[in-house]
Amino acid sequence: MSARETERIVRRIYDELWNERRLGVARELIAEGAINYDTGLVPMPFGPKEMKGAVLMVTAAFPDNRHEVEEIIAEGDRVVVRCALTGTHLGEFMGLRPRAGR
């Protein structure tokens, strides 16, 4: 797969899966047995099911969440993304309740 194709897939993850909440595309865009390096210090197995769960968890806490891709660097099968995530904290997230009065 070319760097251009890899970049296109990553953009679709943010645009279609995260921003449009089209959970069905997770099967198409996220490989079974993929590894997520965005989970802290230990890389975690992360397939389509886990991706859907992550979108649902974040959206439950931040219903208006939006990922704005600011920059993508792609070489071969590796991609680095710089994006801004915005949203209003309205539900519990990882044990943190939203602040009162919001």
N, C-alpha and C positions, 0 to 999 in steps of 0.2 A: 504494500500500500504506500502511495506517495505521501510526502509531508502535506501536500495540499488536501488530499483526501482525509488524512488524519485530522487536520485542522477543521475541515467541514463537519466531521463527526462530533468533535468537541463543541463546536458552535451549536450544533443541533441539541446536544445535551443541555446546554444552558438555555437556548431559545425555546425549544419544544418541550423538553422534559420539565425543567425548572420553571420557566416563565409562563408557559402555556398550560402546565400541569397535565400534559398528555402522557400519562403513565404507561400506556401501551407501547410507546416507542422504546421503553427500557429494554425490552426483549431484543429489539433491533440494534440498539446502540451500546449496550453493556454486555460484555462477554461473561458467560458462566465461568467462575473461577478467577475472575479479575481480582486485582489487589488494590485496595484503597489506601493511599498514603496520607490521607487527610483526616486520620482518626486519632492522632496523637503520636506517641512515640513508637507504637508497634503497628506495622502494616497489617491490615485485616482483609480476609477474604470478602469479596464484595461483588455479587452478581446482580442480575436484574431485579430479583426479589428484594435484596437489601437496598438497592437504589430507590425503588418505589417507596420502601419504608422510610428512607431518609427524607424524600420529598414530602411524604405525608406528615412526618414528625415536625419538620421545620414549618410547613404550611399551617399545621394546627396551632403552633405558637405564634407564628408571624404570617397571618393570612394574606397580607399584601406583599409578601417578600418578592424581591426581584433581583436577578443577577445581571449586572451590566458588564459585559466583557470589554475590558479596556485595552488589552493587548494579548496577542497569542504569538508564541514562538514555537515553530514546529520544524523538527529535523528528523527525517526517517519516521520511526514509529513512536517518537517521543514528542510530547507537547507540554509547554508551560503556559499557564493562563494567569493573567492578572485581572481580577474582576472586583467589582464593588457589589456587596450584598446589602440591600436596604430592606427594611420592613418594620412594622409596628408590633411591638411585643404585647400581644393580647392574651396569650395562653401560656400554660406552663411549658418550660423548655429545660430539659435536663435537670429537673428539680427546682428551677428558678421560676417563681411566679412573677407576672408583670407587676409593676409598681401601681399602687392605688392612684386613682385620679386620672388615669390615662384612657 
